[in-house]
Amino acid sequence: MFDYSFKPGREEKLRLFAKNGFEYLHWCDDWNADVFYTRGEMELYCRLIESAGMKCIDVHGTATEAIRIDASDETLLERYLVLLKNRVEFCYAIGGDTVVIHPPRVEEDGLSQRLERSKRVLDGVRPLCEELGVSLAVENVHRSDEKILEHYFEAYPPEYVGFCFDSGHANIHGNLKALYGFADRLRALHLHDNRGEKDDHQPPFWGTLDWGEVMGWIMDSGYLKPINFEITHNPEFYRSTMEGFLGLVVRSIRKALALHSKHA
């Protein structure tokens, strides 16, 4: 869960998550920042996660407006590769097995050239991923991302490149059905709700997503990792303390997980 509103320290945030019954963690901090984790920071965050009684399952890779997987500037592209390798090492250090990455933007010109630049990055980080046993998961972010996903999945084996399903993005872009076709590549989850207009990142049943359909698809896909939710407090929707909001989130998640278990 993002902490854009409350902004607690990492130790306090992990304590609150554990107190509210969460056992697993998808590390999403610094997902859009040019931050390089030092070895000391990796060890510190590993201790904080363990002391909270939690376990990391995935890490969100970083990408800024300029430093991204398809950057046309060679210096920026190399910087992205450095940051991605850093996140792979961080994921391994804190016990995760998958790093989530954003794909090139379908809507921009020159997609074929940008795809080739992105594959240079994927080829560059592949030896490290294979050495550490960490895979990548490409997230659906934009409209018609299924074209890019198909391209990657034809080029790389499932042991290396998988799929991160973002329910909110799919609800906005109306491509849920197309994305369901990648069930065999499912490696990570970003589950949240919206009303089909903005990327609100709200709890299940807040918006227009069909949670019975989504949870049934996850179950049928054979996905075996813990179910991950990517939810953000927004004071426009909920005026509450962080603990109060977490209580609401937990109730919504339990309702969604009950739908998941019905498909077992």
N, C-alpha and C positions, 0 to 999 in steps of 0.2 A: 504494500500500500504506500503510495506516494505521501509525502509529508509537506506538501506545498504550503498548507495553512498553519499547522501547529509548529512545525520545525523543531521537534525535540532532538536532543543529541542521540547519536546512534545507540549508545548503551541504554538510554531511557526508552527509546522506541522499541528495541528488542525486548526489554523487560515488559512493556505493555502488551506486545504481541503474545509473549509467552503466558502472561497473566490471563489473557483472554482465550487461551486454549490453542493457539497456533503452534504447530510443531515444526513446520518446514518453512523455508525462506527462499524466495526468488530475489536475489540482490539486484535492486533497481537503482540504487543511489548512483549519481554521477552519469546517468545514461546519456545526457546531452551536454556533457562538460569535458573539456580537454584536461582531464585529470589522469596522471600516471601514478599508480599505486607502487610505493616502495616496498621492499621486502619486509621492513619493519611494520608498515601499515597492514600488509597482508597478515602477518602474524598477530597483530593487535586485533583485527577484525575477526580472525578465526577464534581467538580467545573470547571475544565478546559474544559471538554466536554460541559457542560451546557453553559459556557461563550462563546464558539465558536458557539452556536446555533445548536449543533448536538445532536444525540441520539444514545446511544450504543445499538446494537441488539444482539451481541454475543461476546464471549471472547475465544481466543485460549488458551487452556491449555498448560502447559509446559512439555517438556520432553528433557532430555539431552542424550548423548550417553550411560551413565550408569544409570541414574535415569529415569526409564521408567516403563510402565504399567506391564511389564512381567519380571522385574528384578529378577534374581535368588538369589541375596544377600538380605536377609531379611531386613537389615538396609536400603538399597537403595529402596526396595519396600515400606517400611513404609514412607520413605522420599517422594516418589512419591505420596502416599496417602495424606500426609500432604499438599503438593503443590497443588494437585488437589482440596482438600477441600478449600484451600486458594483462588484458582481461582473461585470456585463456589461462595464463599462469595463475592469476588470482582465483579463478574458478577451481582449478586443481588444488590450490593451497587451502581453500576453505571447504573442500569436500564436494563441490558440484561436478556435474558431468556434461553440461551444455551451456554454450554462450549464444545468446540471442543477438541477431544482427538485423538491421534494416536494409532493404533492397534499394536499388536505384529507383528513381521516380519515373513511373511509366509516362506521366503526362508531359515530361520535358522532351525536347528534340534530341536527336542523336542517340536513341536508346541502344542500338546495336553496339556503337562505340563505347558507351558507358558500361554496358554489360561486359564487354571484353576487358575494360579496366577493372571492373569488380572481380572478374575471374583471375586477374593477376594477383589481387589481394588474397583470394581464396587459395590459390596455388601457393602463395608465399607463406601462409600460416598453416597449411596442411601438415607439413612435417612435425611441427610443434604439437598440433592437435593429436596426431597419431601417436607421438611419443608419450603424451600425458593421458591419453584416453579421453579426451574432451571433444565432443562434437559441436557443430554449429547448427543453429536453427534459424531459418529465414522467416521473419515475421511478415504477415500481410499488413501493409500500412496504407497503401494507396488503392485507387480504383484499378481493376483489371490486373492486380498483382499476380493472378494465377498464371499469366503468360511468363512472367519472370520465374516463378516457382517451377514451372514445367521445364524451363531452360536449364536451371540449376540441377534439377533432379535427373535430367538426362545426362548431364556432364559429370555428376559426382555420385558416389555410392551412398546408400542410406546410413552407413556407419559414420560417414563424415558430415554430410549435409542433410538436415531434416527440416521440419516445419514447426514454426511457433504460431499457433492459432490465436488470433486476437479477435474476440467476439464482438467487441465494440466497433472496431474498424470495419468488420464485415457487415455489421448492421447498418452502418452509415452508407457504405458503398453498395449494398444490396447484392453481394456476391457470396453469400453463405453457401448456397447450393454448390457453386463451383469449387469452393474451398473444401467442402466435405469430401471431395474426390482425392484429397491428399492424406487420408486417414492413416495410410501405411507409413507415412513419413513423420507422423506427429511426435515431437520430442519435447515440446514445452507449451504452456498455456498462459495467456493473458486474458482472464475472464472478467468482464465488467459489462455494464448496461448503459444504454442511452436511448434517446427517442428518435434515432435515425437522422438527426440533424447536426449535432455537435459531439465531439469526443469527450463526453462528460465524465467517464470513468466512475460510474455510480454502482451501488450494490445490485445484485440480482433482484428482478421484479420491480425496479424503479422505472424502467423504460419500456421499450416495445419488443425486446428480444424474447423469442420463444424458448424459455429455459428448459422445458421438457424435451424439445427437439435437440437443443445443444448438448444437454447432459446425456441424452440417449446416444447421440453420435459419438461422444467421447468414450462412453462405455463400449459401444460396438467397435470402436477403432482398435481396441486392444491396448490402449494407453494404460500403463501400469504405475506411473509416477504419481506423487501426491497432486491433488487438484489445486492449481494456483489462481488466485484472484488479484487483479491489478486495479485497486480502487483508490480514489482520491477524495479527501474531504473538500467540500466546496461550501463556504458559508452562505452562498446564494440559495442552496438547497437545504442545508442543515446547520442550525445555529446551536452548537453544543460544544462540550469539552471533547478532547480526543478520546477519553475513556467512554464518554457517552456515545460518540460516533462509532467507536469500536463495538460497543454493545449492539447497536443497530446493525452493523455490518455482519457480526457473528450470527445474529438471528436470520438474516437474509441468506447467508452462506449455508447455514444448516438446512434451510428450506430447499435450497438448490441441491445440496448433497443428498437430501432425501430422495429427490427425483433421480439422481444418479444411481442410488442404491436399488431403486425399484427396477432398474434395467439389468441388475446383476443376475 
